[in-house]
């Protein structure tokens, strides 16, 4: 798989570690920054990761900020992005299996490197189940997004 990784300054060190880890798992990696611990704004990197997934330059994304919350909020503003903050292994794989999660968001100030690696491994190994109930629910999510975009195209 092609995996895009991005972070703000708070997630920079974890991102660097995960770039190496994800490459070591045999995936192609696209690193969209940031490239230092100098203060930057997480929405810029949420957009970079989300647009790479939306534009099919990557199959999935991994996004890191201090808590994971802000980056998740920002990434979910991009149509077609289903980003989730996951700090436990169940959510990391279940989010893909049930909700077709395409961006994993991590909080570098919440979890450590080893747990981050475990979450990434679970996220990347999971596949959408395709079960009728999950397909039905995901279609409702997509419909909600499309209805809002049709009514508010410039929001």
QUIBELCOR-V259223 format. One line per field, one symbol per residue. ss: DSSP state (h for helix, s for strand, l for the rest). phi: phi as a letter, one per 40 degrees, with the letter a starting at -180 (. if undefined). A space follows every 50 residues. Layout:
ss=???
phi=???
This chain:
ss=lsssssslhhhhhhhhhhhhhhhhlllssssllllllllllhhhhhhhhh hhhhlllllsssssslllhhhhhhhlllllllssslllhhhhhhhhhhhl llssssslllllhhhhhhhhhhhhhllllllhhhhhhhhhhhhhhhhhhh hllll
phi=.cbcbaaccccdccddccdccccccgccbbbbgcbaccdbbddccccccc cccdcgcacabbbbbcbgccccdcccccdgcbbbcbbacdcccccccbbf dbbcbbbccbbccccdccccdcccccbccgcdcccccccccccdcccccc cbcbc
